[in-house]
């Protein structure tokens, strides 16, 4: 789990961690899985779909 934890040495917190923390949700893994699988299926469909019949 990625969370922004302020450092204990007095330095400024990591801005990348703070920005990334805004987009983290408890459902981030499921969202990532759904987007990845739908994108993969779209690419497979575009590559393997039957050819269009020629225009008359």
N, C-alpha and C positions, 0 to 999 in steps of 0.2 A: 504494500500500500504506500503510495507516495503522498507525503504530507509535509507541509512547510514547518520545520521546527527551528525556532530562532537559535542561533549559536550561543554558547555560554561564554565565549571569549570576548564579548562586547562588540564584535564586528556586525555589520549590517546583515540581515537575513538574505538568503539566496533569492533573487527576484524570479528566477526560473521556477523555483519551487512554489513561490507564492502564486504565480500565474497559473501553473499547472494545477494547483490546489483548487482554483476556481472551477475547473472543468471536471474534477473528479466527483463521481457520484457512487452510491452503493451499487448501482447497476452498470457501472462502467464496463465490467467484463462481459456482461450479456449484450450491451450495446455494441462493443467491439466485435463480438462473435457474430451478431446479426449482420452488421455492416460488411464484415469480411466475407461471410458466406454468401450474402446477396450479391456482392461484387464478383465473387468467384463464379457463381451461377450465371450471372449476366455475361461474363466473358466466355464461359463454356457455351452458352446458348448462341452467342454471336458467332463463335467459331464453328460449332457443329450443326447449326440449323440447316435444314435442307435448302438447296439452291432455289431461287425464284424461277418459275417457269418463264420462258421467253415471251415477250409481248407479241400479240398477234399482228 
